[in-house]
C-alpha cells in the first residue's frame, strides 16, 4: 500500500504549491468503489484540450495504465506503477527518453498522475512473503480514480461543445450559400435594390472570420449573416408582392371589361336598348349595386398578405414604444400597440374596425404604425385611415410601397446594406 502523504520530487525537480495542493486533494478525497481504467482513459482523451495535453502525453498515459494489472482502478489494492523509462518508451511506441520525461511532467502538471519518488529516485516496490506489494515507488494513478466523475462530466461537456461548433459551422455554410445565390439571382434578373452594398456587407462579414475561428466567432458571423439573409428575402418578397399586385390589378381590369361586354351583348335580352337607347336610372342602380357588393365581398375574402414583423418594426420604430413593456416581439403585441396608437391619434373605433375588416387585423396594425411614423404630415389620422380602407377595398392600396418609403426615410436600407 502506498502512503497517503505529500511527497517531494527527487533530484533537481522543484516542489511547487500546485503539487502540494494536488496531493492533499487526492489524499483527502477518499475515493470509493472502482472504475474501469480504459473508460477513464477515453474520458481523458476526449478532454485532453482542456488539460493542454499532446497526443504523446496520451500515449504515455496509455502505457502507464498497461502496467496496472487489473482492468479496474481500485484504491484498496494500490495504484502505484513502477516501470522503467526503457519499458515505458517501448509501450509508448518508442518515443525518446527526453520526450518521455517531458510528457510525464505534463501529466503530473495536469493532475492526472502523481510522483511517488524513492530516496534514490529509482522506481521499485517492496513485497511481502505472499508476493503482495507493501510499498511502491513510481507513478501514482490515484488522481484518475479520484477524478473519474469529474473527467466523465468534462468529456461530455467537450463532446457537446464540439457538436455545437460543428452545427454552427454547418449553419453558417448554408446561410452563406443562401445569401450568395440570392444576391446573384437578384442581380442577374434585375431586381430592384442596392445589391452592390449588400454584396459588400456579405464580404465584410466573411472577412472578419480568422483562418481558424472558434465557436464564438462562427456564431457571431452566423448571426450577422442571418440578418443579411432576412434583409435580402424581405427586399425580394416586397418586389414579388408588388409585381403580383400589379398583375392581379391588370387581370381584374380585363375581367371587368369582359364581363361588361358579355352583359351588354350576350346576357341582356333583345330590346330597344340594343339600338343604343339607355336604361332607366332605376335599372342602372339595380345592376350596379350587386356588382359593388360582390367586389367588396371578394376584397374581404382576399386580405392583403402580412409583411415580416422585423421589416415593419425597422420601418416604423416608433410603434415599439407603445408595445407591452416597451417592446414588440410578435404580431399580437403589434396589434395591441396599434389599438393604443389609434386612441392616441384620435381614430374612431369604427374606422379601425372597418380597416381590420378590409385589410385584416395584422395589416391594419401595420397601417396604424405607418400613420404614426408620418403623423407630423397627416392632418386627420382617422380620415387618412378611412381613405386607405376604401382604397384597399377597391384593390388600389398596397402596404409595400409605404413600408419601403419609410425604410428609405429612416435610412434603414442604407445602414443595413452598408
Secondary structure, DSSP 4 states (H G I P E B T S, - for coil): ----S--PPSTTPPP-HHHHHHHHHHHHH---SEEEHHHHHHHHHHTHHHHT--HHHHHHHHHHHHTS-SSEEEGGG--EE---HHHHHHHTTS--HHHHHHHHHHHHHTTS-EEE--TTS--EEEE-TTS-EEEEEEEE-HHHHHTHHHHHHHHHHHHHHHHHHHHHHHHHHHHHHHHHHHHHHHHHTT-SS-HHHHHHHHHHHHHTS-TT--HHHHHHHHHHHHHHHHHHHHHHHHHHHHHHHHHHHHHHHHHHHHHHHHHHHTSSPSSGGGGTPPPPHHHHHHHHHHHHHHHHHHHHHSPPPPPPHHHHHHH-GGGGGGSGGG---SHHHHHHHHHHHHHHHT--HHHHHHHHHHH-HHHHHHHHHHHHHTGGG-S-HHHHHHHHHHHHHTT---HHHHHHHHHHHHTHHHHHH-
